[in-house]
Amino acid sequence: MAVSMGMGLIMRRLIWAWIMMLGVGIMRAQVTPGVFPAASVRSVAVHEATGTYYAGTYGGGVFSSSDGISWSRITPANMLDYINCIEVGQNGELLVAAANKAAVSRDHGVSWQILLNIESLSIKDAVFSSGEHVYLVGTQGSGLIKCSENGLISEPLTTTIPVSQVRSILWHVSLPDRIIIGSQNGIILSENAGSTWTFKNNGLNKLFVRVLSYDPQNPNRLFVSIQDSFASVSSGGTIYRSQNSGDSWTKIFEEVCLTDIAIDPASPATVAATSYYSGVIISNENGDPGTWVPMNSGLPGLRVYDIEFSSGKMVAGTSFGFYKNDGSFWMASNSGMNVPNIRSLSAFEGGSAKIIAGC
């Protein structure tokens, strides 16, 4: 969808999505025992509070398992088949991004509510706020879209700015009106829940955002990975840091094809980055220039897509599986996971802890 597309076409598509949603209503899944098609798994979520595993496949829907071995489909056939990512909320909600749909389940996959249904929509990122049924969906082609209470309202939030591709979203629960997005035109911030936007590119020499991250203890301390183009694999990669919510940025590290950034919530001076070609690189001094060192002992290769800190450990998604690091050595942890190519991870600390691995 072009950036110059008129508001009328956007609203017609959203109205059509709303009509389609009302027609579908709450969908009940028919549980189908079996093993999911391993080669097509795109996302895996582990909800530690309930001991439940979730796997999103591209063509086979979402599957769940209590042991990571025996799987059953929990999404309705021919409704949510092509899954791009799964997110698990603090209360066990499941947020699923399909090829052109976003849906939520509040009963562990027994029933599903369609939040968004737009043809030709490619969802890149999705987040939701703690304790609120409000969802933000970042797309390739339609910018940022807000889905409100029970999915009854879908609202485009970036029609007034030249942004059509949103790859990364920051929405901190302590700052519910602040939204920061990474786009093909850099970093944009809203302090009023998306009503108005301000570009925050001071100090950046490139504008194609790969990923945004923030210090869990200080949401005004931000990190961003910028690349040469919006392609999935880019020849360049630069990490910038901001201490003032993006008002200014300072370059702190360069590496070929950076893929992710994570900050240790227990020790925010520790910052980790991953690369398509160089594995894991870590700084124990706030990411300052000259303090980055590789940490790849135990990894059989260097293609690492994603990294998170969880319960005092580092976990990494790689082209050769799911790995954990308790200190300085990486160990494979792929039991019950038949797909080696893990693209995305997420961790939630607390009573409803989870690790997410996207394949």
Disulfide bonds with the S-S distance in Angstrom:
none
